[in-house]
Amino acid sequence: MYVSRTSVWSRTSMTLALALGLTVLGCNGDDDGEEGPPVDVTLSGKVTYDFVPASYSPATRSGTLGFGQATAKPVRDVTIQVLGKNNTVLGKATTDSSGRYELKYTAGEGANVTLAALAKTNTPAIQVEDNTSNNAIWAVSTQLKVKAGAVSQDLHAGHGWTGSSYNANMRAAAPFAILDSMYTASQAFLAVRPVPFPPLKVNWSPKNAPERGQASAGQIGTSHFSPGENEIYVLGMAGVDTDEFDSHVIVHEWGHFFEANLSRSDNPGGAHSSGDILDPRIAFGEGYGNALSAILLPTSVYVDTLWNRGSLVAFGFDMESAPVPSDDPNPGVFSEFSVMRFLYDLHDGATVTESTYDQVSLNLGILYDVLVGPQKTTAGVTTIGSFIHGLKAQPGVNASAVDTLAAHYRIGSIRSTWGEGDSDLVGMYTQLSGLPLNTSGTLQSGAAHNRRSQNRYYVFTGTGGTVSVTASSVDDVGILALQNGTTVGKSDETVTGQEKFTFPSQAGKTYVVVLTGYRLSDDDAPESYSFNLSISSP
């Protein structure tokens, strides 16, 4: 479902008071002051936040947050308000691309009012809330005494870093940094296409830690997009892991939001890293998120900072070029790193060293058209194969140049959504000429459920009748049926034995049954284990 369509977006005034308690700058107390007769005020100024650059060197494999290189950046397209008694909104405006605003209001001369900039953009609608404090919208504010005429007042959200730690009461830049990265990503697409972005709620708190539990207590596991809630969570615990200034991480997660709401993602989720031979659904989904961050931000180097034994460190990778030795030892359709560099190269201009294989430089609008078109409607599952097949069908795309670039990353000359042209990818699918199917096979343990060795795809055409899917194994397996990415049936109830479900099929529609194994060997040594699968329909 889409979040924040009604309840959250309608309770700004209710949550603002709490938000101000969290991020107030220069508060003068609760005294309303000596209030005189009403006067008209024209208030103007600029809203900025501290942008702290995250850096990483692939050569030295080191990086950090550059608090000493922080710069003031404008807070763009956010709501700014003047509030009087009981948080009554006396006037409001929206900041422009330079962070400037102007508003008019009337209040008793000499009274205290609050000027607040909310971490909430208007187009598209994105707001950053505190998931550990009743979903209060973050804001930066100050108090003013009402004075007739033209008054100037700037607001600045500082990073709060003291040199060795954060001043918790002054750590106001974080939600605005998150907001600005997502706004930048959104505007890049809006510059080339009229994108119907739905509202987005982002959850950040200085209590958000890399542990699993209750999100309301800050136990969010990691920075992530939650498909079930259609929301994004961002780490913020100082001394452990803070992601608000890790712009590539922020845009990567925003990319999953984009994918889920405007395109499509069949990504099974789970842990992933360089060198993994992944299920092609996650290889595409994570490679796409990485590539998008580099396409939409000024640098191709992905940076993720964190604390390690008290020191602020970083890891990352360059999407422009692989290091030596390579960080992509198993290139191809099952590699997140192959996918991300291929997608990045589709958009960027070729360097001198790339000129022999990279003759592609596509407008972001073309990539958007593929994501919201053929990738969204593919009859198969979302992989780099379905993306390339859809890309080649776009007007003006040189299919031969795309194939040359793909070959550099050991991706075959794709000619169908099923991956024909790449023997590894097409080998994932078993195309059924009809039902019933009764088959057996083997999976490979010693790897997580999102690896290539733990997944099989079976494709058939609906009969119009009820379809029954049954899988059995002495180990743990799960089954899932998809129709154009929509789950029509699934079962993963037991750790051994039988899984079964039924669903009503539509005649002529294409269905994909995904069988997934979950067995992990005690010593992590790969071992084959068997399964039986039955798909039938009257």
GUZAMI-523684 format. One record per residue (C-alpha): x, y, z. Coordinates in steps of 0.02 Angstrom, whole numbers, plus 50000, padded with zeros to 5 digits. Layout:
N
XYZ...
END
This chain:
538
500005000050000500525018249982500875026650147500505044050209499035047150092497885052450232498355050850414500185056350415500005070350290498535077750384499355078650554500785090850520500185103550647499965090250780501715083150762502625099450735502685104250918503555087850958504725089750812505225106950872505695099651039506885088150950507745100450833507465118050895508855130450864508905146050971507275143351066506865158051181505675149151298503795148651315503425166751364502245174651239502975191751273502105208651283500815207951145500255224151066499025228050927499045217250769500355222050639500755215750464502445207350441503375202350283504655189250331506015183050214507645173650224508585158050176508565140250244510165130050235510895114250307512645107550334513125095350196514515083850254515405074750111515685056050127517275050350043518055033549997519635029249902519565012549808521455013249797521765014049984520085006250033519815019850162518615034050189517685044850314516465059250337517295076050303516575087050439517975099350408517405100950227515575103750269514675116650163513005125450183511765119350052510025126250019508505117550089507415116849933505535115749908505125113350092503675120150192504095134850305502855141450433502605154850562501655148350713500825157850852499945151951010499475133551014500455131050852499195140850751499895143450576499975162250546500865161350378501745148950268502785147850111503895136050012505765138249991506435140249814507905131549731509095142949827508255139649993507475156949997505725160750058504545175350086502915175350181501685187450257500775186050423499845196550550500115195350738500155205950896501695216950898502995210851024502275193351038503365178051018503105167550862504025152350798504795151250625505005133150572505595124250415504895106650404505875092050329504485090250202504575093950016503065098049910503455091649733503625077249750502925074749925504305067850037504395070050225505645064150355504915058650523505585052050687505005033950700505535033550883504485048750934502705046150874503165049650693503485068150724504025077650570505805084250590506005103150585507265116950618506585132550702506895148450799505825160750897505525178550842504725193950919503395201250806503945217550726502975226850594503665228650418504995218950324505995206950431507415195350378507755178850464508825164250405508745146550470510205134450471510225116050518511955111850583512755094650584513125095650771514835087250761516005093750898517595085750834517445069350925515565066550943513865074150907513005087151012511315078451013510345094751036511145102750882511085088050762509785095850647510565093550474510275074750463508445074350408508745088550284510245079650209509185064050183507775074450110508935083749992509725067849921508005060649882507395077249813508925077849698508525060349634506695064549607507075080749514508265071849395506835060949334505565075149335506745084949222506545071849085504815064349114503175069149203503375056349342501835052649451502795050549615501705044749761502025052249934503535045250025503805043950211505605042250272506025036950450507615043550532508105044550714509725046050812509115030050896509025020250732510275006150755510844990850656509884978450762508234969750729506714972750836505434986450855505595000850731504775012250858506275008950971507525011950829507874993550797507814994450607509164981850559509944992750424509495007050310508174999550198506585001450098505124992150176503994985550037502614980950159502524998650230503115007450071504275017650181506155020250198507135018450361508855026450385510175022550516510655036650634511515030050790513115039850823514625029350862513845014450774513175018350601512455034550531511895035350349511145052650333512675059650243512985043750142512095050449989512335034849883511545024050018510065036150029509775036449840510005017549829508555015049951507555028549862507855018449703506975003549783505495014949823505475020649641505575002649582504144996749694502965011049653503335015549472504225000449401504294983049474505414972649585505394953749604506944955149716506904941549852507994952049968509344945750085511204948750109512314951749958514094957249921515404957449785515834940349713514154932549758513314922049624511584928849658509844924549600509664936249449508174945249529509244951949672510764954349559509714966349456508814974749601510384978849700511444982549547510094994449487510045003349657511935005649655511965011749475510545023849502511445032249646512975035149536511925041149388510955053849492512365060049606513965069249554515175054849587515285036749531516065031249696514815023249815515205027149997514495019750157515225026150320515125018250492516055017050656517265002850689518025001350863517735019750893518435025650727517405032850584517795022350430517015018450261516855005450126516315007449947516665004449763516855013849600515495010849471516545018849334517915005849340518354989949434519934989349540521424977949511521244964249566519414964649517518004965749643516924955949519517694938549511516104930449442515464942549309513824940449217511954940549247512114933849425513324947549481512704963349565514334972149518514214967249334512424973549328512814990149414514304994249302513344989249145511865000349194513005014749241513935013349075512285014048981512075031949041513815039349062514985044548924516405032648879518155035948945519685033048836519965015748910518125011148885518025016948704518234999448632516694992448717515645007148777514805016448635513195019548730512655035648817510795035348846509695049248914508945046049087507235047149006507565031448903508065021749058506475028049142505435022148995506145004649010505875003949199504055009649193503685000349031504364983348980505264980049145503644983049239502604972049125503824957949088503034940649088504604933749167505444939949326506404956349337508214952849288509544961449185508904950749042507144957849047507874975449061509024973348911507634965648807506524980648846507944992848816508314986348642506514989548592506635008248633506715020548485508465026048444509365012848547510805004448457510534986048501512244981048434513124993748546512114987548695512674969648657514494975148645514394983648814513494968648891514814956748824516144966448919515244961249079515014943249020513164945948984512544937548827511664945348678509924945548754508484943048633507004939148746506344943248919506824925448969508664928848937508854919648773510584923748709511334921248882511464902748921511634905649108510064916149123508934906449006509494890749100508594897249255506914894549169506024878349128504714882248995503224870549008502214866448853500734862048963500164854949129500324843949228502144844349277502904831449392504764833449409506214831749529507874840549540509264846249653509774862349738511454866949808511644870649993513034880750073512284896950007510894908750060509144907649987509474922149868510884913549774510744906549600511064888849661509544889249775508224894549647507294887249497505954895249385504524886049297503474894849165501754889749102500164896949027498584897849130497144886349086495734896349163495544883149298496264880949472498134877449476498884866949615500734868649657501594856349774503414854749823504224842449942505964839550009506834832150159507534849750179506764867150184506014873550021504744887049978503664890049824502974905949748501864909149596501954925749504500914933349364501774948949296502624951249464501034949549568501024935349694499554923849659500084909949776501474905349897501934893050033503414892450150502674885150308503814870850359505674867450371505464850050299504104840350210502794847550093502304864950036500674867349939499484880649874498154883049742497584898249642496324902049504497244904749340496734915549193496744907449023498164913648914499114922449055500924917949089501404911749263503104908949342503314897049488504894900249588505564885949694506824891449827507924881149941508464886650114509664873150169511334878750239512674865450268513384864350442515134867350377514574878850235515224866250108514034865149959512994849349956511654844049834509924840349903508384834849809506614841449786505024835949701503854848249615502104846049546501064858949451499344853249393497674859949334496074850849286
END
